[in-house]
Amino acid sequence: MKRAAIVLVGAAMLALASGASPAAAQTFKTYGCADGTQFIVGFFQYDKRAHLQIDGKAVALTRRIALSGSRYSGGGVVLKVGKAGTTIKHGKRPASACSVQG
């Protein structure tokens, strides 16, 4: 137990000495969709996932293979971002076109 505490303190000191800090959000965007859905998506430095706040829940979406653009999925949510626009599909609802608000 004591050794684990020493290791944690040492790791924290090393992180501070190297200039590491908690990951800051690089991008937050608020979207409104054709079906009335609204969500916020955040992309963080050093994290390949998309972090959504939708229907009052936080959902982390893993990046998936896509032929064009980007596709993220997880927790029953699929987010597609491409040149043609952004769509979201969640729950048993059909995919809906979305656009950035504000």
C-alpha positions in Angstrom: 0.0 0.0 0.0 2.8 2.4 0.9 4.7 1.5 -2.2 1.6 2.3 -4.4 1.3 5.7 -2.8 4.9 6.5 -3.4 4.6 5.4 -7.1 1.5 7.7 -7.5 3.2 10.6 -5.9 6.3 10.0 -8.1 4.2 9.9 -11.2 2.4 13.1 -10.3 5.7 14.9 -9.7 7.0 13.6 -13.0 3.9 14.8 -14.8 4.2 18.3 -13.3 8.0 18.5 -14.0 7.4 17.6 -17.7 4.8 20.3 -18.1 1.9 17.9 -18.6 -1.5 19.2 -17.7 -5.0 17.9 -17.8 -6.3 17.6 -21.4 -8.0 20.7 -22.5 -10.8 20.6 -25.0 -9.7 21.8 -28.4 -13.1 22.0 -29.8 -16.7 22.2 -28.5 -19.5 22.5 -30.9 -23.3 22.7 -30.3 -25.5 21.1 -33.0 -29.2 21.3 -33.9 -30.7 18.6 -36.0 -33.7 18.4 -38.4 -35.6 16.1 -36.0 -35.2 18.6 -33.1 -32.3 16.8 -31.4 -29.6 19.0 -29.9 -26.2 17.9 -28.7 -22.8 19.1 -27.8 -19.7 17.4 -29.0 -16.2 17.9 -27.7 -12.9 16.8 -29.2 -9.9 16.6 -26.8 -6.2 16.7 -27.6 -4.6 13.2 -27.5 -8.0 11.5 -27.5 -9.4 10.0 -30.7 -12.9 9.8 -29.3 -15.8 12.2 -29.7 -17.4 13.1 -26.4 -21.2 13.9 -26.7 -23.7 15.4 -24.3 -27.1 14.2 -25.7 -30.4 13.5 -24.1 -29.0 14.5 -20.7 -26.3 11.9 -20.9 -22.6 11.9 -21.6 -21.5 9.4 -24.3 -17.9 8.7 -25.5 -17.9 7.7 -29.1 -15.0 5.6 -30.6 -13.7 6.6 -34.0 -14.6 4.0 -36.7 -13.5 3.4 -40.2 -15.2 5.6 -42.8 -14.9 5.8 -46.6 -15.0 9.6 -46.3 -15.2 12.0 -43.4 -15.2 10.7 -39.9 -17.6 8.3 -38.2 -17.9 7.8 -34.4 -20.1 5.3 -32.6 -20.9 4.0 -29.1 -23.7 3.8 -26.6 -26.3 3.5 -29.3 -25.2 6.7 -31.0 -23.6 7.1 -34.5 -22.1 10.5 -35.5 -21.0 11.1 -39.0 -19.0 14.2 -40.0 -18.1 14.9 -43.6 -18.0 17.4 -46.4 -21.7 16.8 -47.2 -22.7 17.6 -43.6 -23.2 16.0 -40.2 -25.7 13.4 -39.3 -26.5 11.6 -36.0 -28.5 8.4 -35.3 -29.3 7.5 -31.8 -31.7 5.1 -30.2 -34.2 3.7 -32.7 -34.6 7.1 -34.4 -33.6 7.4 -38.1 -30.4 9.4 -39.0 -31.0 13.1 -38.9 -29.1 16.0 -40.6 -27.5 18.4 -38.2 -25.8 21.8 -38.3 -23.6 23.8 -36.0 -25.5 26.4 -34.0 -24.3 29.7 -32.8 
